Structure formats: C-alpha cells, structure tokens
Amino acid sequence: MRYIILVILCALNLSASAQWWRGDFKKHKRYPQIAQVKDHSLKKFFEAKPPLSKPKVTLVAIARSQFSLEINERIVMRAAQHNMRFREYALASYKFSELAQIYVKENRLSEAKWYYLQSILISKQQNDHQHTINNLVSLAMIKADLGDLTQAQQDLAEARDLARTTGRNNDVKMIDGKIKFVQSNKVWLPKSELRYAEAVDVTGKSK
C-alpha cells in the first residue's frame, strides 16, 4: 500500500510534505530570509583600546655551574666513546674538541691539551682542514697559557700554512692576529690554580 501511494505522489508531482493529506497543494509564497544582524561592537572595542606596550625582556647571562659542566662532560665523553667504538672518527674528532672546550672552562688545561691533540690527529686523517685549523689555534692558545710560547707559535704557524694552502684567507688574517698577540706578550704568565687530573700523564701526553 505504501508503494502505491508513493507512485501516485510521484506521478502527480506532489510535494512530499507531511501535510499533504490536508489537500493544500497550491504553491506558497517564499519570503526572503531575514538578514542576520552584524554586531561590530567587539571590533570597535579593540580598535578604541590602546595597544598594549610589550615589556622589554633583557637576556641575562648565567654562568655555568661546576655541576652542569661535569654533567656535560659525561654526556660528551660517552658520545665520543660511542663514536670511537663504531669507528665514526669524524664525529669523534668533534666530540674531542668539545671535551677540550669543557676542560678549558674548568681550567683543566692539561686535559684540554690532550683532547685537542687527539682531535687534530683524527681531523688530519679525515682531511677536515677547517677543523684542524681551529684545533691548532685553540691548542696554541692553551700552550701559551701553560707558558710554552715556542710550541704555541709553531702550532699557529702550522695552522697558518694550512689555511693559506687551502685558500682560507679569513682564517689567515685571524691567525696573523693570534701570532701577533702571542709575540707581543714576551712575559706570558701561566694561569694559576690549574687543575690536573690524577690519571693524566702530562709528560707522556705533551706534544
């Protein structure tokens, strides 16, 4: 029965309204939709409100504590050991330099010198000229702090030759400044209160 009614409605092109049974089949007039009211009060509020002045934030440099340096030392040391174990020598060279920088901050120059030497040895094997130059300059400054001005000048001369042969003119200028700085300090006082590790053989690891 339902299907018959549906067929009849489709045949008569009637509206499938729920009120079809009332017999009101004439077309109703459609009125235009009511325009929505646009409220711009919030926009006007923000436009009338003066902009908030941004507070000036000043960066404060906080000195690294001894504890944070020791934690960082352990992390870098483990990474260097991992790289050496898996023969990732290029990465190990950079980790050795990072360790040396940590020891310089801790004023442990003998250990920093040893790790720079290890990093230089690997960077030369890897033909990483830029890293070798940076290491030689850093090593020279450490030797100067330790009072060994002769070897410091030799390291700077080697770094300058390498920079000149590889076309690094900016590095040549930087190294020339370091050479003049070392030569101008005829009486170079070694740093006091240097920390030496008990397990480090300074005479055996010196260059």
MODELLER restraints for C-alpha pairs under 7 A, 6 or more apart:
rsr = mdl.restraints
at = mdl.atoms
rsr.add(forms.Gaussian(group=physical.xy_distance, feature=features.Distance(at['CA:69:A'], at['CA:102:A']), mean=6.83, stdev=0.5))
rsr.add(forms.Gaussian(group=physical.xy_distance, feature=features.Distance(at['CA:73:A'], at['CA:99:A']), mean=6.48, stdev=0.5))
rsr.add(forms.Gaussian(group=physical.xy_distance, feature=features.Distance(at['CA:73:A'], at['CA:102:A']), mean=6.76, stdev=0.5))
rsr.add(forms.Gaussian(group=physical.xy_distance, feature=features.Distance(at['CA:76:A'], at['CA:95:A']), mean=6.29, stdev=0.5))
rsr.add(forms.Gaussian(group=physical.xy_distance, feature=features.Distance(at['CA:76:A'], at['CA:99:A']), mean=6.51, stdev=0.5))
rsr.add(forms.Gaussian(group=physical.xy_distance, feature=features.Distance(at['CA:80:A'], at['CA:92:A']), mean=5.00, stdev=0.5))
rsr.add(forms.Gaussian(group=physical.xy_distance, feature=features.Distance(at['CA:80:A'], at['CA:95:A']), mean=5.41, stdev=0.5))
rsr.add(forms.Gaussian(group=physical.xy_distance, feature=features.Distance(at['CA:80:A'], at['CA:96:A']), mean=6.74, stdev=0.5))
rsr.add(forms.Gaussian(group=physical.xy_distance, feature=features.Distance(at['CA:83:A'], at['CA:89:A']), mean=6.41, stdev=0.5))
rsr.add(forms.Gaussian(group=physical.xy_distance, feature=features.Distance(at['CA:83:A'], at['CA:91:A']), mean=6.42, stdev=0.5))
rsr.add(forms.Gaussian(group=physical.xy_distance, feature=features.Distance(at['CA:83:A'], at['CA:92:A']), mean=5.27, stdev=0.5))
rsr.add(forms.Gaussian(group=physical.xy_distance, feature=features.Distance(at['CA:84:A'], at['CA:92:A']), mean=6.10, stdev=0.5))
rsr.add(forms.Gaussian(group=physical.xy_distance, feature=features.Distance(at['CA:89:A'], at['CA:122:A']), mean=6.69, stdev=0.5))
rsr.add(forms.Gaussian(group=physical.xy_distance, feature=features.Distance(at['CA:90:A'], at['CA:123:A']), mean=6.86, stdev=0.5))
rsr.add(forms.Gaussian(group=physical.xy_distance, feature=features.Distance(at['CA:90:A'], at['CA:126:A']), mean=6.64, stdev=0.5))
rsr.add(forms.Gaussian(group=physical.xy_distance, feature=features.Distance(at['CA:93:A'], at['CA:119:A']), mean=4.45, stdev=0.5))
rsr.add(forms.Gaussian(group=physical.xy_distance, feature=features.Distance(at['CA:93:A'], at['CA:122:A']), mean=5.85, stdev=0.5))
rsr.add(forms.Gaussian(group=physical.xy_distance, feature=features.Distance(at['CA:93:A'], at['CA:123:A']), mean=6.24, stdev=0.5))
rsr.add(forms.Gaussian(group=physical.xy_distance, feature=features.Distance(at['CA:94:A'], at['CA:119:A']), mean=6.85, stdev=0.5))
rsr.add(forms.Gaussian(group=physical.xy_distance, feature=features.Distance(at['CA:96:A'], at['CA:115:A']), mean=5.41, stdev=0.5))
rsr.add(forms.Gaussian(group=physical.xy_distance, feature=features.Distance(at['CA:96:A'], at['CA:116:A']), mean=6.62, stdev=0.5))
rsr.add(forms.Gaussian(group=physical.xy_distance, feature=features.Distance(at['CA:96:A'], at['CA:118:A']), mean=6.97, stdev=0.5))
rsr.add(forms.Gaussian(group=physical.xy_distance, feature=features.Distance(at['CA:96:A'], at['CA:119:A']), mean=5.49, stdev=0.5))
rsr.add(forms.Gaussian(group=physical.xy_distance, feature=features.Distance(at['CA:97:A'], at['CA:115:A']), mean=6.52, stdev=0.5))
rsr.add(forms.Gaussian(group=physical.xy_distance, feature=features.Distance(at['CA:97:A'], at['CA:116:A']), mean=5.72, stdev=0.5))
rsr.add(forms.Gaussian(group=physical.xy_distance, feature=features.Distance(at['CA:97:A'], at['CA:119:A']), mean=6.02, stdev=0.5))
rsr.add(forms.Gaussian(group=physical.xy_distance, feature=features.Distance(at['CA:99:A'], at['CA:115:A']), mean=6.96, stdev=0.5))
rsr.add(forms.Gaussian(group=physical.xy_distance, feature=features.Distance(at['CA:100:A'], at['CA:111:A']), mean=7.00, stdev=0.5))
rsr.add(forms.Gaussian(group=physical.xy_distance, feature=features.Distance(at['CA:100:A'], at['CA:112:A']), mean=4.01, stdev=0.5))
rsr.add(forms.Gaussian(group=physical.xy_distance, feature=features.Distance(at['CA:100:A'], at['CA:113:A']), mean=6.92, stdev=0.5))
rsr.add(forms.Gaussian(group=physical.xy_distance, feature=features.Distance(at['CA:100:A'], at['CA:115:A']), mean=5.51, stdev=0.5))
rsr.add(forms.Gaussian(group=physical.xy_distance, feature=features.Distance(at['CA:100:A'], at['CA:116:A']), mean=6.05, stdev=0.5))
rsr.add(forms.Gaussian(group=physical.xy_distance, feature=features.Distance(at['CA:101:A'], at['CA:112:A']), mean=6.77, stdev=0.5))
rsr.add(forms.Gaussian(group=physical.xy_distance, feature=features.Distance(at['CA:103:A'], at['CA:109:A']), mean=6.42, stdev=0.5))
rsr.add(forms.Gaussian(group=physical.xy_distance, feature=features.Distance(at['CA:103:A'], at['CA:111:A']), mean=6.56, stdev=0.5))
rsr.add(forms.Gaussian(group=physical.xy_distance, feature=features.Distance(at['CA:103:A'], at['CA:112:A']), mean=5.21, stdev=0.5))
rsr.add(forms.Gaussian(group=physical.xy_distance, feature=features.Distance(at['CA:104:A'], at['CA:112:A']), mean=5.97, stdev=0.5))
rsr.add(forms.Gaussian(group=physical.xy_distance, feature=features.Distance(at['CA:107:A'], at['CA:194:A']), mean=5.80, stdev=0.5))
rsr.add(forms.Gaussian(group=physical.xy_distance, feature=features.Distance(at['CA:107:A'], at['CA:195:A']), mean=6.17, stdev=0.5))
rsr.add(forms.Gaussian(group=physical.xy_distance, feature=features.Distance(at['CA:108:A'], at['CA:194:A']), mean=5.98, stdev=0.5))
rsr.add(forms.Gaussian(group=physical.xy_distance, feature=features.Distance(at['CA:108:A'], at['CA:195:A']), mean=4.74, stdev=0.5))
rsr.add(forms.Gaussian(group=physical.xy_distance, feature=features.Distance(at['CA:108:A'], at['CA:196:A']), mean=5.90, stdev=0.5))
rsr.add(forms.Gaussian(group=physical.xy_distance, feature=features.Distance(at['CA:109:A'], at['CA:142:A']), mean=6.55, stdev=0.5))
rsr.add(forms.Gaussian(group=physical.xy_distance, feature=features.Distance(at['CA:109:A'], at['CA:194:A']), mean=6.99, stdev=0.5))
rsr.add(forms.Gaussian(group=physical.xy_distance, feature=features.Distance(at['CA:110:A'], at['CA:196:A']), mean=6.33, stdev=0.5))
rsr.add(forms.Gaussian(group=physical.xy_distance, feature=features.Distance(at['CA:110:A'], at['CA:202:A']), mean=6.61, stdev=0.5))
rsr.add(forms.Gaussian(group=physical.xy_distance, feature=features.Distance(at['CA:113:A'], at['CA:139:A']), mean=6.12, stdev=0.5))
rsr.add(forms.Gaussian(group=physical.xy_distance, feature=features.Distance(at['CA:113:A'], at['CA:142:A']), mean=6.72, stdev=0.5))
rsr.add(forms.Gaussian(group=physical.xy_distance, feature=features.Distance(at['CA:114:A'], at['CA:205:A']), mean=6.16, stdev=0.5))
rsr.add(forms.Gaussian(group=physical.xy_distance, feature=features.Distance(at['CA:116:A'], at['CA:135:A']), mean=6.16, stdev=0.5))
rsr.add(forms.Gaussian(group=physical.xy_distance, feature=features.Distance(at['CA:116:A'], at['CA:139:A']), mean=6.24, stdev=0.5))
rsr.add(forms.Gaussian(group=physical.xy_distance, feature=features.Distance(at['CA:120:A'], at['CA:132:A']), mean=5.51, stdev=0.5))
rsr.add(forms.Gaussian(group=physical.xy_distance, feature=features.Distance(at['CA:120:A'], at['CA:135:A']), mean=6.25, stdev=0.5))
rsr.add(forms.Gaussian(group=physical.xy_distance, feature=features.Distance(at['CA:123:A'], at['CA:131:A']), mean=6.50, stdev=0.5))
rsr.add(forms.Gaussian(group=physical.xy_distance, feature=features.Distance(at['CA:123:A'], at['CA:132:A']), mean=5.67, stdev=0.5))
rsr.add(forms.Gaussian(group=physical.xy_distance, feature=features.Distance(at['CA:124:A'], at['CA:132:A']), mean=6.44, stdev=0.5))
rsr.add(forms.Gaussian(group=physical.xy_distance, feature=features.Distance(at['CA:133:A'], at['CA:159:A']), mean=5.00, stdev=0.5))
rsr.add(forms.Gaussian(group=physical.xy_distance, feature=features.Distance(at['CA:133:A'], at['CA:163:A']), mean=6.93, stdev=0.5))
rsr.add(forms.Gaussian(group=physical.xy_distance, feature=features.Distance(at['CA:136:A'], at['CA:155:A']), mean=5.63, stdev=0.5))
rsr.add(forms.Gaussian(group=physical.xy_distance, feature=features.Distance(at['CA:136:A'], at['CA:156:A']), mean=6.55, stdev=0.5))
rsr.add(forms.Gaussian(group=physical.xy_distance, feature=features.Distance(at['CA:136:A'], at['CA:159:A']), mean=5.88, stdev=0.5))
rsr.add(forms.Gaussian(group=physical.xy_distance, feature=features.Distance(at['CA:137:A'], at['CA:155:A']), mean=6.83, stdev=0.5))
rsr.add(forms.Gaussian(group=physical.xy_distance, feature=features.Distance(at['CA:137:A'], at['CA:156:A']), mean=5.81, stdev=0.5))
rsr.add(forms.Gaussian(group=physical.xy_distance, feature=features.Distance(at['CA:137:A'], at['CA:159:A']), mean=6.73, stdev=0.5))
rsr.add(forms.Gaussian(group=physical.xy_distance, feature=features.Distance(at['CA:140:A'], at['CA:152:A']), mean=4.07, stdev=0.5))
rsr.add(forms.Gaussian(group=physical.xy_distance, feature=features.Distance(at['CA:140:A'], at['CA:153:A']), mean=6.84, stdev=0.5))
rsr.add(forms.Gaussian(group=physical.xy_distance, feature=features.Distance(at['CA:140:A'], at['CA:155:A']), mean=5.53, stdev=0.5))
rsr.add(forms.Gaussian(group=physical.xy_distance, feature=features.Distance(at['CA:140:A'], at['CA:156:A']), mean=6.22, stdev=0.5))
rsr.add(forms.Gaussian(group=physical.xy_distance, feature=features.Distance(at['CA:141:A'], at['CA:152:A']), mean=6.52, stdev=0.5))
rsr.add(forms.Gaussian(group=physical.xy_distance, feature=features.Distance(at['CA:143:A'], at['CA:149:A']), mean=6.66, stdev=0.5))
rsr.add(forms.Gaussian(group=physical.xy_distance, feature=features.Distance(at['CA:143:A'], at['CA:151:A']), mean=6.91, stdev=0.5))
rsr.add(forms.Gaussian(group=physical.xy_distance, feature=features.Distance(at['CA:143:A'], at['CA:152:A']), mean=5.40, stdev=0.5))
rsr.add(forms.Gaussian(group=physical.xy_distance, feature=features.Distance(at['CA:144:A'], at['CA:152:A']), mean=5.63, stdev=0.5))
rsr.add(forms.Gaussian(group=physical.xy_distance, feature=features.Distance(at['CA:145:A'], at['CA:190:A']), mean=4.94, stdev=0.5))
rsr.add(forms.Gaussian(group=physical.xy_distance, feature=features.Distance(at['CA:145:A'], at['CA:191:A']), mean=5.95, stdev=0.5))
rsr.add(forms.Gaussian(group=physical.xy_distance, feature=features.Distance(at['CA:146:A'], at['CA:190:A']), mean=4.93, stdev=0.5))
rsr.add(forms.Gaussian(group=physical.xy_distance, feature=features.Distance(at['CA:146:A'], at['CA:191:A']), mean=6.71, stdev=0.5))
rsr.add(forms.Gaussian(group=physical.xy_distance, feature=features.Distance(at['CA:147:A'], at['CA:188:A']), mean=6.22, stdev=0.5))
rsr.add(forms.Gaussian(group=physical.xy_distance, feature=features.Distance(at['CA:147:A'], at['CA:189:A']), mean=6.59, stdev=0.5))
rsr.add(forms.Gaussian(group=physical.xy_distance, feature=features.Distance(at['CA:147:A'], at['CA:190:A']), mean=5.20, stdev=0.5))
rsr.add(forms.Gaussian(group=physical.xy_distance, feature=features.Distance(at['CA:153:A'], at['CA:179:A']), mean=6.65, stdev=0.5))
rsr.add(forms.Gaussian(group=physical.xy_distance, feature=features.Distance(at['CA:156:A'], at['CA:175:A']), mean=6.59, stdev=0.5))
rsr.add(forms.Gaussian(group=physical.xy_distance, feature=features.Distance(at['CA:156:A'], at['CA:179:A']), mean=6.61, stdev=0.5))
rsr.add(forms.Gaussian(group=physical.xy_distance, feature=features.Distance(at['CA:160:A'], at['CA:172:A']), mean=5.57, stdev=0.5))
rsr.add(forms.Gaussian(group=physical.xy_distance, feature=features.Distance(at['CA:160:A'], at['CA:175:A']), mean=6.13, stdev=0.5))
rsr.add(forms.Gaussian(group=physical.xy_distance, feature=features.Distance(at['CA:163:A'], at['CA:169:A']), mean=7.00, stdev=0.5))
rsr.add(forms.Gaussian(group=physical.xy_distance, feature=features.Distance(at['CA:163:A'], at['CA:171:A']), mean=6.14, stdev=0.5))
rsr.add(forms.Gaussian(group=physical.xy_distance, feature=features.Distance(at['CA:163:A'], at['CA:172:A']), mean=5.88, stdev=0.5))
rsr.add(forms.Gaussian(group=physical.xy_distance, feature=features.Distance(at['CA:164:A'], at['CA:172:A']), mean=6.31, stdev=0.5))
